[in-house]
Amino acid sequence: MKRVLIAGATGYLGHFTAIAFKNAGYYTKLLVRNPQKLKTYPVYANEVVQAEITQPETLIDICAGIDIVFTSVGITRQKDGLSYHDVDFQGNMNLLEEAKKAGVSMFIYISVFNGQAMQDLAICREKERFVRELQSSGLPYRVIRPTGYFSDMNDYYIMAKKGRVYIFGSGNAHINPISGKDLAAFCLTAIEKPETAPEVGGPKAYTHNEIATLAFQSLNKPAKITHIPAWLCKVVIFLMRKLTSSKTYGPFEFVATMLTKEMVAPFYGSDDLLEYFKSLKSTGKSSPTK
């Protein structure tokens, strides 16, 4: 039985990836920083280990006996005083060093679609810095580049629930977000394919105006959308970069950029965004259940 170590298992994608690997017959070892987030010992885990990816001393020999390392560890919104460099780059580097020491057969890393072209953004700069280290590590690897997760669309639902959605720019840029379940399935197929940095999105592309409308539709509310001029966003980002740290401006510049760029990758999967929004309504939560 092949063994996989999954870092970030309590996150949106990590959860679905653990299920996918377990269902495919893998021995699943979950690396978590807070086991309480798992609540109960999950049926999709053969083993759970507590470690902090930014503290290399907690990772010693964590990859021993492991065939595949999967990491979706990264931060979009800064927390715990950690930076993109601390987590997206150095944290994953700590894990990569352990993977190299153990001689794993593959290292899978989740980056972002078009990340190479967006290294002016703090988050993409650190992700791509790690990608370059992974590419030169000597290990077989896959860098998966999704456009965005269904869970990234939660803000639309939250705003719609409050009665109005605010969108940077015209809202006419397209994106084909992908569900965690579909992306996890794609990651499994990528192991057997030769492409080392596949790009992927969900089965349908939407404008951001359409995504906002779907969020309202799931709540049976009339769509009320306010557009914030793109030029104003650029001015705000410029000032924030001058006056604040990446902990403050990083999330804002990332979201503003995503909303104004075309983010359509090859189509994959079958999960529907409207049904996802409806699932949020049925559970009364703003976090994904499927």
Buried (B, 14 or more C-beta within 10 A) or exposed (E): EBBBBBBBBBBBBBBBBBBBBBEBEBBBBBBBBEEEEBEEEBEBBBEBBEBBBBEBEBBEEBBEEBBBBBBBBBBEEBEEEBBBBBBBBBBBBBBBBBBBEBEBBBBBBBBBBBBBEBBEBBBBBBBBBBBEBBEEBEBEBBBBBBBBBBBBBBBBBEBBBEEEBBBBBBBEBBBBBBBBBBBBBBBBEBBEEEEEBBBBBBBBBBBBBBBBBBBBBBBEEEBBBEBBEBEEBBEBBEEBBEEEEBBEBBBBBBBBBBBBBEBBBEEBBEBBBBEBBBBBBEEEEEEBEE
